[in-house]
């Protein structure tokens, strides 16, 4: 190809004003003469012309169509080679891994010719050179003459103004040489063809004009040209290879080396495999931890109780932090040989939460998006009767109450008021769901064995354990016959009805002014003020829920409790107890706390004894805690509400451990990614060396340096995507035996679980690292000298 340098003499080529050279080009070097073939068929002056005398020397410059080459940018030269020059090389310089038609289309691709037009023109020139039947063959499947025809077709495809032929018959036999020269002569009818040859017979037979060179200098010109003024007509279309074309070239090249490509991708994917497996395990174990934590939230919600709490007055706000420090072993220890005395009474106070109506309303306004449900535990007795085979009997919901038998003594009723533990109030009501449309607490955590889940406030459910067991005293207290039997059918329990009797119907005022339970159960049962409840379902804790809050027995909603309180709060016994400091049933003296508890039992106080707040998850729990803390802002300590977050304290102990382990393991696995990056750099550089001639061909066809870089970046891009997908696929397959091993060791199912997001992320990382690893060799490729590249073998 032409490479102008060391300008000495002035001459003209096809309307191109130029200077003679000591070393006119690599193609012309050491040639004895150059044969010039043909002129424009239209008679236009577009052929080789000579300006000035051959012996005129100066330090002039090359002028192409009126534009000085000193003003050319690098892309101008690329565009000129692509638009105006067609090259036919002695050694053909076809790209071996491309088909015949793809080789011919290559120059047009760089010109941005649309695909349909490009294919049409390629077919035309291949038919012109007699290769229509060999479109999809590779160069190594053709004879020498056929390959030269492909080279001519490629040179003609872009319809160049000048066709440069470097020894087009140098590697051919005599017969084939004549065929090729006849073809070139035919081509020369409508364009300038310059042929460089050592063969004077070819020059004499085919050339219209002969310029002789010796030692790099022009020594003769058979038809010197007289220059005529011409308008400036320099217009070039810039060349451009899009990334899709670069991908196609690189993919075709990689397909010819399937084995090496696969091994390279496999080696590059080792780091991806390691990280993918680590992320799979980390995600799986984190899911197990999250599941356990979610269950822990059910058992250990954020608890707000009325019970007095001993607080350190000096450090109330950091009470939970101190507990955490003690559990983690980070508490500060004194360095001394003395025992220090202190009075805890001086540094602590007994704090009792005041669960006011305002605070309860504040809790009910919490965002359902962060808090799934709230459970209220109230100390209220339910005066319940049941028709047992025609006999009306009192029944009890709690085990303690059931153990008292069919009746209840005044002393036991009085003692109930003194109990402050959870056992005294029987089974807690299940939490209410805050967000409409979400599954209720019961549906999420308890399996329905028979019947249905509660739909109304008066629906009850019977809770049994995992072995379908229940304390016989519980059913005995509910009026079931438990003598000499081992089990009861679900159907014999479902549909059982109870009536909750109002205080005014249940309690009778005595002559002494006290109140006692009445004995006329028939009248009570028939009262219109009674509330009918029914067991609608039998449930037990789900197998995948490790911890539940409901004990065995009857479970009911807080809404039912509220209905009972709303009726009882205006009853005669409640009003009398409010006005008296004595127990209205036993007439014994009571202190303030005992009176308050007894009033709550009678239904005279709807303030919850305990509130349990259930966040959706641990992330939302932080927002719930922030919401609870916001209520205390600006309030005195006496008016603040102190809560207990036991689950938070426990999970904080293990928080971050899984993340730390994951980061460390990924760091080790990432080392192999660095090795892969270096390996890709070496392999890409090897590919550059192997494809040096292809680089020269692309440059000769007008490819820019950035196009060459793009070709090799495309190759590493394909390798990166392939290695990433290969790594993800192998990692996905590895999760099968890994899960089997983990299950055999721990009975945990499906721990290794590669997330789609992680898979996509790893493929992207693989691609980026691979492209980075091959970028330097790609830049090296782009800087290769085109002439030297074409000489390489």
DAMODA-V798405 format. One record per residue. PHI is phi in radians with two decimals (NA if undefined). PSI is psi in whole degrees, 0 to 359 (NA if undefined). Layout:
phi:PHI psi:PSI
phi:PHI psi:PSI
This chain:
phi:NA psi:156
phi:-1.22 psi:134
phi:-2.43 psi:99
phi:-1.44 psi:131
phi:-2.86 psi:164
phi:0.92 psi:54
phi:-1.11 psi:132
phi:-2.28 psi:312
phi:-1.99 psi:160
phi:-1.76 psi:130
phi:-2.67 psi:176
phi:-2.23 psi:141
phi:-2.26 psi:108
phi:0.92 psi:51
phi:1.37 psi:6
phi:-1.85 psi:111
phi:-1.31 psi:126
phi:-2.45 psi:179
phi:-2.16 psi:144
phi:-1.21 psi:154
phi:-2.21 psi:152
phi:-1.14 psi:320
phi:-2.28 psi:85
phi:-1.07 psi:324
phi:-3.03 psi:165
phi:-1.09 psi:322
phi:-1.16 psi:328
phi:-1.62 psi:347
phi:-1.04 psi:137
phi:1.06 psi:16
phi:-1.50 psi:148
phi:-1.42 psi:326
phi:-2.80 psi:170
phi:-2.18 psi:132
phi:-1.66 psi:136
phi:-1.94 psi:123
phi:-1.98 psi:130
phi:1.32 psi:164
phi:-2.38 psi:176
phi:-1.11 psi:132
phi:-1.07 psi:335
phi:-1.48 psi:356
phi:1.49 psi:2
phi:-1.23 psi:150
phi:-1.40 psi:87
phi:-2.21 psi:18
phi:-1.92 psi:182
phi:-1.10 psi:125
phi:-2.30 psi:157
phi:-2.08 psi:131
phi:-1.89 psi:133
phi:1.27 psi:176
phi:-1.33 psi:151
phi:-1.13 psi:335
phi:-1.66 psi:13
phi:-1.48 psi:116
phi:-1.89 psi:138
phi:-2.81 psi:182
phi:-1.80 psi:43
phi:-1.19 psi:191
phi:-2.42 psi:164
phi:-1.40 psi:136
phi:-2.16 psi:124
phi:-2.00 psi:113
phi:0.90 psi:43
phi:1.53 psi:358
phi:-1.98 psi:128
phi:-1.24 psi:138
phi:-1.24 psi:343
phi:-1.15 psi:340
phi:-1.62 psi:358
phi:-1.25 psi:136
phi:-1.53 psi:167
phi:-1.03 psi:321
phi:-1.20 psi:337
phi:-1.17 psi:319
phi:-1.12 psi:319
phi:-1.06 psi:316
phi:-1.17 psi:322
phi:-1.12 psi:315
phi:-1.09 psi:323
phi:-1.33 psi:320
phi:-1.49 psi:320
phi:-1.95 psi:340
phi:-2.08 psi:136
phi:-2.06 psi:131
phi:-1.86 psi:133
phi:-2.12 psi:115
phi:-1.69 psi:156
phi:-1.07 psi:321
phi:-1.76 psi:21
phi:1.26 psi:313
phi:0.91 psi:48
phi:-1.54 psi:151
phi:-1.48 psi:114
phi:-1.17 psi:332
phi:-1.55 psi:2
phi:-1.78 psi:150
phi:-1.22 psi:170
phi:-1.01 psi:311
phi:-1.19 psi:327
phi:-1.17 psi:323
phi:-1.07 psi:317
phi:-1.19 psi:324
phi:-1.31 psi:345
phi:-1.02 psi:312
phi:-1.10 psi:321
phi:-1.19 psi:328
phi:-1.05 psi:317
phi:-1.15 psi:335
phi:-1.45 psi:353
phi:1.37 psi:24
phi:-1.23 psi:133
phi:-0.98 psi:151
phi:-1.02 psi:316
phi:-1.13 psi:315
phi:-1.18 psi:322
phi:-1.07 psi:315
phi:-1.14 psi:319
phi:-1.09 psi:314
phi:-1.19 psi:323
phi:-1.10 psi:318
phi:-1.09 psi:321
phi:-1.10 psi:312
phi:-1.26 psi:328
phi:-1.19 psi:324
phi:-1.17 psi:323
phi:-1.08 psi:323
phi:-1.65 psi:7
phi:1.41 psi:29
phi:-2.13 psi:28
phi:-1.09 psi:332
phi:-1.55 psi:6
phi:-2.16 psi:27
phi:-1.01 psi:317
phi:-1.80 psi:13
phi:-1.38 psi:160
phi:-1.63 psi:156
phi:-0.91 psi:323
phi:-1.27 psi:357
phi:-1.70 psi:4
phi:-1.97 psi:161
phi:-1.38 psi:172
phi:-1.04 psi:315
phi:-1.11 psi:320
phi:-1.14 psi:321
phi:-1.13 psi:322
phi:-1.17 psi:325
phi:-1.11 psi:320
phi:-1.07 psi:318
phi:-1.08 psi:320
phi:-1.16 psi:317
phi:-1.06 psi:318
phi:-1.08 psi:319
phi:-1.17 psi:327
phi:-1.47 psi:340
phi:-1.00 psi:324
phi:-1.57 psi:9
phi:0.91 psi:60
phi:-1.31 psi:159
phi:-1.30 psi:326
phi:-2.25 psi:134
phi:-1.93 psi:118
phi:-1.78 psi:121
phi:-2.05 psi:116
phi:-1.72 psi:105
phi:0.79 psi:59
phi:-1.10 psi:343
phi:-1.98 psi:9
phi:-1.10 psi:330
phi:-1.86 psi:18
phi:-2.06 psi:158
phi:-1.34 psi:175
phi:-1.10 psi:314
phi:-1.09 psi:313
phi:-1.15 psi:325
phi:-1.07 psi:317
phi:-1.11 psi:319
phi:-1.07 psi:316
phi:-1.18 psi:319
phi:-1.18 psi:324
phi:-1.09 psi:320
phi:-1.14 psi:318
phi:-1.13 psi:321
phi:-1.11 psi:322
phi:-1.12 psi:319
phi:-1.13 psi:328
phi:-1.24 psi:356
phi:-1.16 psi:332
phi:-2.21 psi:20
phi:-2.87 psi:162
phi:-1.33 psi:129
phi:-2.13 psi:125
phi:-1.92 psi:123
phi:-2.03 psi:127
phi:-1.74 psi:125
phi:-2.66 psi:157
phi:-1.63 psi:349
phi:-1.60 psi:105
phi:-1.15 psi:334
phi:-1.14 psi:319
phi:-1.11 psi:317
phi:-1.09 psi:314
phi:-1.16 psi:326
phi:-1.38 psi:324
phi:-1.97 psi:338
phi:-1.43 psi:141
phi:-1.52 psi:337
phi:-2.62 psi:138
phi:-2.19 psi:126
phi:-1.99 psi:124
phi:-1.71 psi:139
phi:-2.08 psi:146
phi:-2.59 psi:126
phi:0.98 psi:37
phi:1.38 psi:11
phi:-2.20 psi:149
phi:-1.31 psi:125
phi:-1.98 psi:345
phi:-2.81 psi:151
phi:-2.46 psi:119
phi:-1.23 psi:332
phi:-2.45 psi:80
phi:-1.01 psi:147
phi:-1.77 psi:139
phi:-1.77 psi:118
phi:-1.23 psi:140
phi:-2.13 psi:147
phi:-1.04 psi:137
phi:-2.36 psi:146
phi:-1.19 psi:154
phi:-1.20 psi:116
phi:-2.21 psi:33
phi:-1.36 psi:105
phi:-2.43 psi:119
phi:-2.22 psi:139
phi:-1.57 psi:125
phi:-1.16 psi:142
phi:-1.51 psi:156
phi:-2.84 psi:129
phi:-1.87 psi:115
phi:-1.31 psi:165
phi:-1.15 psi:330
phi:-1.12 psi:319
phi:-1.16 psi:320
phi:-1.07 psi:320
phi:-1.09 psi:318
phi:-1.11 psi:315
phi:-1.07 psi:314
phi:-1.20 psi:320
phi:-1.10 psi:318
phi:-1.10 psi:320
phi:-1.14 psi:317
phi:-1.17 psi:329
phi:-1.13 psi:334
phi:-1.36 psi:351
phi:-2.28 psi:56
phi:-1.04 psi:315
phi:-1.06 psi:310
phi:-1.14 psi:322
phi:-1.08 psi:316
phi:-1.12 psi:314
phi:-1.12 psi:321
phi:-1.09 psi:313
phi:-1.10 psi:321
phi:-1.12 psi:315
phi:-1.10 psi:320
phi:-1.20 psi:334
phi:-1.46 psi:353
phi:-1.03 psi:315
phi:-1.10 psi:320
phi:-1.11 psi:318
phi:-1.03 psi:312
phi:-1.04 psi:312
phi:-1.16 psi:321
phi:-1.10 psi:317
phi:-1.14 psi:318
phi:-1.07 psi:314
phi:-1.13 psi:323
phi:-1.08 psi:313
phi:-1.17 psi:317
phi:-1.06 psi:315
phi:-1.09 psi:316
phi:-1.11 psi:312
phi:-1.16 psi:323
phi:-1.13 psi:323
phi:-1.11 psi:318
phi:-1.09 psi:318
phi:-1.12 psi:316
phi:-1.08 psi:321
phi:-1.11 psi:316
phi:-1.10 psi:318
phi:-1.13 psi:322
phi:-1.09 psi:319
phi:-1.15 psi:323
phi:-1.11 psi:326
phi:-1.10 psi:325
phi:-1.14 psi:320
phi:-1.44 psi:323
phi:-2.10 psi:71
phi:-1.27 psi:179
phi:-1.29 psi:118
phi:-1.83 psi:130
phi:-2.13 psi:114
phi:-2.13 psi:156
phi:-1.44 psi:348
phi:-1.07 psi:141
phi:-1.05 psi:141
phi:-2.15 psi:132
phi:-1.45 psi:118
phi:-2.05 psi:148
phi:-1.37 psi:112
phi:-1.11 psi:336
phi:-1.44 psi:342
phi:-2.60 psi:50
phi:-1.10 psi:317
phi:-1.14 psi:336
phi:-1.93 psi:27
phi:-0.99 psi:314
phi:-1.23 psi:329
phi:-1.15 psi:321
phi:-1.13 psi:319
phi:-1.09 psi:319
phi:-1.14 psi:318
phi:-1.05 psi:320
phi:-1.15 psi:318
phi:-1.24 psi:329
phi:-1.58 psi:353
phi:1.36 psi:22
phi:-1.83 psi:8
phi:-1.20 psi:142
phi:-1.23 psi:138
phi:-2.00 psi:141
phi:-1.33 psi:143
phi:-1.88 psi:89
phi:-2.80 psi:159
phi:-1.85 psi:22
phi:-2.06 psi:154
phi:-1.78 psi:123
phi:-1.69 psi:136
phi:-1.76 psi:143
phi:-2.64 psi:159
phi:-1.87 psi:105
phi:-1.06 psi:336
phi:-1.15 psi:335
phi:-1.45 psi:343
phi:-2.02 psi:7
phi:-2.36 psi:156
phi:-2.35 psi:153
phi:-1.59 psi:112
phi:-1.84 psi:133
phi:-2.13 psi:125
phi:-1.18 psi:137
phi:-1.80 psi:96
phi:-1.44 psi:80
phi:-1.34 psi:166
phi:-1.05 psi:326
phi:-1.11 psi:319
phi:-1.24 psi:319
phi:-1.07 psi:320
phi:-1.13 psi:321
phi:-1.07 psi:319
phi:-1.13 psi:320
phi:-1.20 psi:344
phi:-1.63 psi:7
phi:-1.12 psi:149
phi:-1.14 psi:120
phi:-1.09 psi:342
phi:-1.23 psi:338
phi:-1.96 psi:345
phi:-2.27 psi:115
phi:-1.31 psi:320
phi:-2.78 psi:162
phi:-2.30 psi:133
phi:-1.96 psi:133
phi:-1.97 psi:128
phi:-1.91 psi:119
phi:-2.08 psi:143
phi:-1.54 psi:95
phi:-2.50 psi:132
phi:-1.51 psi:142
phi:-1.93 psi:121
phi:-1.45 psi:96
phi:-1.96 psi:139
phi:-2.21 psi:154
phi:-2.46 psi:142
phi:-1.50 psi:105
phi:-1.84 psi:101
phi:0.92 psi:44
phi:1.59 psi:353
phi:-1.93 psi:129
phi:-1.51 psi:122
phi:-2.25 psi:149
phi:-1.31 psi:142
phi:-2.26 psi:160
phi:-2.18 psi:143
phi:-1.51 psi:336
phi:-1.79 psi:153
phi:-1.07 psi:319
phi:-1.09 psi:317
phi:-1.22 psi:324
phi:-1.16 psi:328
phi:-1.22 psi:346
phi:-1.37 psi:352
phi:1.63 psi:205
phi:-1.38 psi:343
phi:-2.11 psi:181
phi:-2.49 psi:126
phi:-1.45 psi:161
phi:-1.10 psi:321
phi:-1.16 psi:322
phi:-1.18 psi:321
phi:-1.10 psi:321
phi:-1.20 psi:319
phi:-1.13 psi:329
phi:-0.97 psi:325
phi:-1.24 psi:338
phi:-1.56 psi:349
phi:-1.38 psi:131
phi:-2.10 psi:6
phi:-1.56 psi:168
phi:-1.11 psi:333
phi:-1.12 psi:333
phi:-1.27 psi:342
phi:-1.82 psi:8
phi:1.25 psi:206
phi:-1.32 psi:136
phi:-1.18 psi:148
phi:-1.29 psi:151
phi:-1.35 psi:153
phi:-1.12 psi:154
phi:-1.66 psi:144
phi:-1.41 psi:135
phi:-1.58 psi:327
phi:-1.78 psi:124
phi:-1.14 psi:140
phi:1.66 psi:337
phi:-1.35 psi:155
phi:-1.17 psi:143
phi:-1.25 psi:167
phi:-1.02 psi:319
phi:-1.12 psi:315
phi:-1.13 psi:322
phi:-1.18 psi:323
phi:-1.98 psi:346
phi:-2.21 psi:134
phi:-1.48 psi:133
phi:-1.49 psi:115
phi:-1.56 psi:328
phi:-2.80 psi:151
phi:1.43 psi:223
phi:-2.58 psi:163
phi:-1.29 psi:155
phi:-1.03 psi:139
phi:-2.02 psi:335
phi:-2.23 psi:171
phi:-1.12 psi:333
phi:-1.60 psi:3
phi:-1.47 psi:133
phi:-2.00 psi:156
phi:-2.27 psi:148
phi:-1.72 psi:124
phi:-1.76 psi:126
phi:-2.11 psi:168
phi:-1.51 psi:184
phi:-1.07 psi:334
phi:-1.71 psi:17
phi:1.09 psi:31
phi:-1.78 psi:159
phi:-2.70 psi:147
phi:-1.03 psi:127
phi:-1.07 psi:332
phi:-1.13 psi:331
phi:-1.13 psi:312
phi:-1.23 psi:327
phi:-1.09 psi:318
phi:-1.14 psi:336
phi:-1.57 psi:4
phi:1.64 psi:11
phi:-1.52 psi:149
phi:-1.39 psi:113
phi:-1.97 psi:8
phi:-1.37 psi:129
phi:1.02 psi:30
phi:-2.25 psi:154
phi:-1.87 psi:340
phi:-2.73 psi:162
phi:-2.31 psi:136
phi:-1.17 psi:146
phi:-0.96 psi:319
phi:-1.14 psi:336
phi:-1.42 psi:348
phi:-1.73 psi:318
phi:-1.06 psi:140
phi:1.53 psi:354
phi:-1.09 psi:129
phi:-1.88 psi:145
phi:-2.26 psi:153
phi:-2.07 psi:129
phi:-1.59 psi:119
phi:-1.61 psi:137
phi:-1.18 psi:156
phi:-1.02 psi:319
phi:-1.14 psi:331
phi:-1.50 psi:330
phi:-1.46 psi:321
phi:-1.73 psi:142
phi:-2.07 psi:134
phi:-1.45 psi:131
phi:-1.56 psi:174
phi:-1.16 psi:335
phi:-1.46 psi:359
phi:1.60 psi:358
phi:-1.53 psi:172
phi:-2.11 psi:136
phi:-2.31 psi:154
phi:-1.09 psi:136
phi:-1.30 psi:169
phi:-2.02 psi:353
phi:-1.48 psi:78
phi:-1.19 psi:330
phi:-1.10 psi:316
phi:-1.15 psi:315
phi:-1.02 psi:314
phi:-1.09 psi:328
phi:-1.50 psi:354
phi:-1.11 psi:140
phi:-1.26 psi:345
phi:-1.44 psi:350
phi:-1.26 psi:156
phi:-1.97 psi:124
phi:-1.56 psi:127
phi:-2.10 psi:161
phi:-2.60 psi:142
phi:-1.38 psi:117
phi:-1.88 psi:347
phi:-2.74 psi:157
phi:-2.05 psi:125
phi:-2.29 psi:160
phi:-2.58 psi:161
phi:-1.10 psi:137
phi:-1.15 psi:152
phi:-1.14 psi:327
phi:-1.51 psi:1
phi:-1.78 psi:114
phi:-1.36 psi:329
phi:-2.37 psi:133
phi:-2.19 psi:163
phi:-1.76 psi:345
phi:-1.60 psi:131
phi:-1.52 psi:175
phi:-1.17 psi:138
phi:2.33 psi:197
phi:-1.42 psi:133
phi:-2.05 psi:142
phi:-2.51 psi:169
phi:-1.53 psi:157
phi:-1.14 psi:335
phi:-1.08 psi:323
phi:-1.14 psi:317
phi:-1.03 psi:318
phi:-1.15 psi:323
phi:-1.10 psi:317
phi:-1.09 psi:317
phi:-1.14 psi:317
phi:-1.04 psi:326
phi:-1.39 psi:322
phi:-1.38 psi:335
phi:-1.13 psi:336
phi:-1.82 psi:13
phi:-1.29 psi:162
phi:-1.14 psi:319
phi:-1.16 psi:323
phi:-1.19 psi:316
phi:-1.06 psi:318
phi:-1.14 psi:319
phi:-1.19 psi:328
phi:-1.12 psi:328
phi:-1.54 psi:351
phi:-2.03 psi:146
phi:-1.66 psi:1
phi:-1.78 psi:156
phi:-1.12 psi:119
phi:-1.17 psi:348
phi:-1.76 psi:315
phi:-1.73 psi:349
phi:1.06 psi:24
phi:-1.56 psi:152
phi:-1.18 psi:147
phi:-2.33 psi:143
phi:-1.40 psi:179
phi:-1.09 psi:315
phi:-1.17 psi:319
phi:-1.11 psi:319
phi:-1.09 psi:317
phi:-1.09 psi:319
phi:-1.19 psi:320
phi:-1.18 psi:322
phi:-1.07 psi:319
phi:-1.10 psi:320
phi:-1.11 psi:321
phi:-1.31 psi:352
phi:1.61 psi:16
phi:-1.57 psi:3
phi:-2.58 psi:121
phi:-1.66 psi:9
phi:-1.21 psi:126
phi:-1.10 psi:143
phi:-1.27 psi:328
phi:-2.66 psi:143
phi:-2.11 psi:135
phi:-2.12 psi:121
phi:-1.84 psi:129
phi:-2.00 psi:99
phi:-1.17 psi:159
phi:-1.18 psi:320
phi:-2.77 psi:181
phi:-1.27 psi:334
phi:-1.20 psi:316
phi:-1.21 psi:334
phi:-1.06 psi:324
phi:-1.06 psi:322
phi:-1.23 psi:324
phi:-1.11 psi:315
phi:-1.08 psi:320
phi:-1.10 psi:322
phi:-1.15 psi:317
phi:-1.15 psi:321
phi:-1.16 psi:328
phi:-1.08 psi:331
phi:-1.15 psi:329
phi:-1.46 psi:351
phi:-1.02 psi:125
phi:1.40 psi:1
phi:-1.70 psi:153
phi:-1.17 psi:159
phi:-1.05 psi:326
phi:-1.15 psi:332
phi:-1.70 psi:356
phi:-1.38 psi:154
phi:-1.86 psi:117
phi:-1.70 psi:131
phi:-2.04 psi:166
phi:-2.04 psi:129
phi:-2.13 psi:75
phi:-1.16 psi:320
phi:-1.13 psi:322
phi:-1.10 psi:320
phi:-1.11 psi:318
phi:-1.23 psi:315
phi:-1.25 psi:334
phi:-1.10 psi:334
phi:-1.15 psi:326
phi:-1.82 psi:357
phi:-1.07 psi:134
phi:1.53 psi:348
phi:-1.13 psi:313
phi:-1.10 psi:320
phi:-1.09 psi:317
phi:-1.11 psi:315
phi:-1.08 psi:316
phi:-1.07 psi:315
phi:-1.08 psi:317
phi:-1.12 psi:315
phi:-1.15 psi:319
phi:-1.12 psi:323
phi:-1.07 psi:318
phi:-1.15 psi:317
phi:-1.15 psi:329
phi:-1.17 psi:339
phi:-1.03 psi:321
phi:-1.17 psi:333
phi:-1.17 psi:321
phi:-1.11 psi:317
phi:-1.06 psi:319
phi:-1.08 psi:320
phi:-1.06 psi:315
phi:-1.13 psi:318
phi:-1.10 psi:318
phi:-1.10 psi:322
phi:-1.04 psi:317
phi:-1.16 psi:316
phi:-1.15 psi:320
phi:-1.14 psi:322
phi:-1.13 psi:321
phi:-1.08 psi:319
phi:-1.12 psi:323
phi:-1.07 psi:315
phi:-1.12 psi:321
phi:-1.21 psi:329
phi:-1.88 psi:25
phi:-1.02 psi:316
phi:-1.11 psi:321
phi:-1.05 psi:322
phi:-1.06 psi:315
phi:-1.08 psi:319
phi:-1.09 psi:314
phi:-1.08 psi:319
phi:-1.15 psi:320
phi:-1.10 psi:328
phi:-1.45 psi:359
phi:1.85 psi:8
phi:-1.18 psi:138
phi:-1.40 psi:168
phi:-1.04 psi:319
phi:-1.16 psi:333
phi:-1.19 psi:320
phi:-1.10 psi:315
phi:-1.02 psi:319
phi:-1.13 psi:324
phi:-1.07 psi:313
phi:-1.34 psi:329
phi:-1.11 psi:323
phi:-1.13 psi:322
phi:-1.12 psi:315
phi:-1.21 psi:330
phi:-1.08 psi:314
phi:-1.09 psi:316
phi:-1.08 psi:320
phi:-1.12 psi:314
phi:-1.13 psi:316
phi:-1.13 psi:315
phi:-1.15 psi:323
phi:-1.12 psi:313
phi:-1.14 psi:321
phi:-1.11 psi:316
phi:-1.10 psi:317
phi:-1.13 psi:319
phi:-1.11 psi:314
phi:-1.13 psi:318
phi:-1.08 psi:321
phi:-1.09 psi:320
phi:-1.19 psi:324
phi:-1.18 psi:334
phi:-1.10 psi:335
phi:-1.14 psi:304
phi:-1.17 psi:328
phi:-1.09 psi:314
phi:-1.10 psi:323
phi:-1.13 psi:317
phi:-1.14 psi:314
phi:-1.10 psi:320
phi:-1.12 psi:319
phi:-1.14 psi:329
phi:-1.52 psi:324
phi:-2.21 psi:351
phi:1.12 psi:19
phi:-1.56 psi:128
phi:-1.65 psi:139
phi:0.98 psi:42
phi:-1.18 psi:309
phi:-1.29 psi:112
phi:-2.53 psi:105
phi:-1.42 psi:120
phi:-1.33 psi:147
phi:-1.04 psi:319
phi:-1.06 psi:318
phi:-1.13 psi:320
phi:-1.08 psi:313
phi:-1.08 psi:316
phi:-1.05 psi:318
phi:-1.21 psi:323
phi:-1.11 psi:318
phi:-1.11 psi:316
phi:-1.08 psi:315
phi:-1.01 psi:316
phi:-1.14 psi:314
phi:-1.09 psi:313
phi:-1.13 psi:321
phi:-1.17 psi:317
phi:-1.10 psi:319
phi:-1.09 psi:318
phi:-1.10 psi:327
phi:-1.67 psi:359
phi:-1.20 psi:319
phi:-1.11 psi:312
phi:-1.05 psi:326
phi:-1.13 psi:321
phi:-1.19 psi:323
phi:-1.05 psi:318
phi:-1.07 psi:320
phi:-1.19 psi:337
phi:-1.59 psi:0
phi:-1.16 psi:139
phi:-1.20 psi:128
phi:-1.06 psi:317
phi:-1.13 psi:314
phi:-1.12 psi:324
phi:-1.11 psi:321
phi:-1.21 psi:336
phi:-1.36 psi:340
phi:-1.22 psi:156
phi:-2.13 psi:NA
